[in-house]
Amino acid sequence: MGYTLCVLGCGTMGVAVLSGVIASLERRVSQNTGPSTPTMSTSQLPPVSNGISTPNMPGTMTPNVNIDELPDASIPTRFLACVNRAESAKRLKATFRTTVGLMAAEQIEILWGENLRAVQESNVVLLCCKPQMATSILGAPGMAAALEGKLLISILAGVTIQQLTDMVPTSTRVVRAMPNTPCRIREGMTVVSTIPSSSSPTPSALDLQLELDRAIILAIFSSIGRCRFLEEKHFDACTALSGSGPAFACIVLEAMADGGVMMGLPRTEALELAAQTLQGTARMVLQSAQHPAQVKDSVTTPGGCTIAGLLTLEDGRVRSTIARAIQVATERASVLGQPAPGTVRKGTGSPEARD
């Protein structure tokens, strides 16, 4: 089992990824060794108060993917987290003790100011820095040689595969991924650029490597929610739908809660009811493969309160307004994703930074 995973620029999303991967690894080890062997269970981890990760949450599973059945070679066994300053390293160490527990935190080697060494010792590199730092990090002395023949996964918003490919050796396999904010609690949606697959009965060494890359990516991002492969041309739409989507969903959530408050419900209870209703409805669609219209019709009775409320929503053009919001956000993402020649667009690496 195993390879070395390096996270360059280990901020909030890097913490979420490493915490999820380690939790999955602990579960896998526990299942393989049986109950008689003392291993750390995610249910034994301390509660989390900082909102970065919640170890006891099962996550929303990627369809047709069982992380525990992926090949051993796709599971990392050594973890390197890179930051720029000693103070950042100290904070990161404390954060990991909270998100994965004291025992698991010891598995993560935190390095500051040693990006080159980390990449040299790694097999897979997860690039999580700010987009404007990509050129200096990937162009540092010795970095090109360190990246030779390795898998580079970028989560930098607005930085295309072509831009990244121009910064690294031709032997570096570059993949672009876009996780969203709920990945912090392992309920995220990550879109990954497609990896070519071979249908040849005698796959080449490159074909086998690409299949392993695919398994590695599934193991990483399925540990923090769902993972879906799509062509890069769809990334602007995905930025609007799943990247900006949590903000749009919160508008709906707040509006539902406001309606409850208007009708006499306490604010806390109104928010709880609204949030759980949206979460439960989404799970019905994901887990039962029901079309949203089927779920809607199942709670709509003739002459009832639901149909009365639905007609009011239609009068207010809520459906078309939300759809248009996705359209406009996609168009905006497309514009912001085109930096001037020779530059990388500034931002913070998250979809929200585009606004």
Steps between C-alpha positions, in 0.01 A plus 500: 500500500600853448665805360600840636247784465624857518273802546657825384335796670311307765218736593136429581436274201831320544407428861160369389656269241768357730251455786260313274769280348643407840154417637442272200839338550429434868166341410666285234771384741240428768294287262805308380642430845175416677370613838772328699769739381498840673467766230365849509136519399354822366222462754763531775627834380421812701213725393587788271410856581678691222274387218783372281420131522262274687657154536179314587317606183485218242515724197305471179647210306610518137263277295638155414818562698592320821811665639578191706517289182736724304846349437755537778729693267241780485508559877763739641699390803720805549374857519692826456331835564688809383466860617719809469554607862581344835193661657281342233658161568423533871137592432467217250627246751240614752228488235582141403493393865143629508381364166654151505608451862839482669598157368417567136652848509838341563477338155510841331842656447464877500773685313549874467715658231588156359278462194780355287592232752134404542444461125824305462382251761143473366325298231185712480488879546180684592536868411286707740684833506356836397476517119739795475767292676494212251762647269755564776443163669509286185781710351728480804853366439501120491121470496481389136731206565310412818170485308629270225262208445270593790127566533417866565143571615408869503202649682589856397193690389523641148840346418461271199672173424680666210636774727625240747643278227706796378658526848605136548696229313323311222521179704291651782140382484281805573143468625266779605254456788236729645373411848232717659457640851299206649811285448608646835243274669543213250173575324656670202482473123829484312519524123818361343623539143461180302785252473523309170429129529604217272280224361797305372517134608872553557530836677833677487701609802354849457146362492563314824648813658198708399266240649696518824482881486123473469482270804725737697276796420186306594659394829595858586184687408245229582626527858352852521174447311407416142742504208407537133721505190405759236674667208674823594274698267220451757697646792354850479148358525611277787650803674159667486296192592701319767759766584265796544201272564536492881445879504189466285372215717546715810277769348224239462569369850484847656183584311328185624609573856384863470159375395487279806598791724231714337245238598616484861783245513809585709801582278716211619232239442404654166859474375527142624179396326598671176855361493397144582218517245742599223756241609245220519346590165841507332582158642172360367595616151858370526436169673176390335570649156158663509447801277435815706159527334409158640594606852304823454191320372515247785434775756253699290136411560200647313386824658766479771743747649796375294344574161392841627857579597639360173275724293623800697859402418409470132333842511828639630700329223723334761586207272617713206679747728712225655574349159603842368726548803694190393519633145629844604748353750633268228550792262678694773724202580593475134614863494694478826666178389690677221806673648717734299777333295788386717309539826296284733176652626511610860263345754489283805449162333130480580201564273395781729818689410365557152236745625 
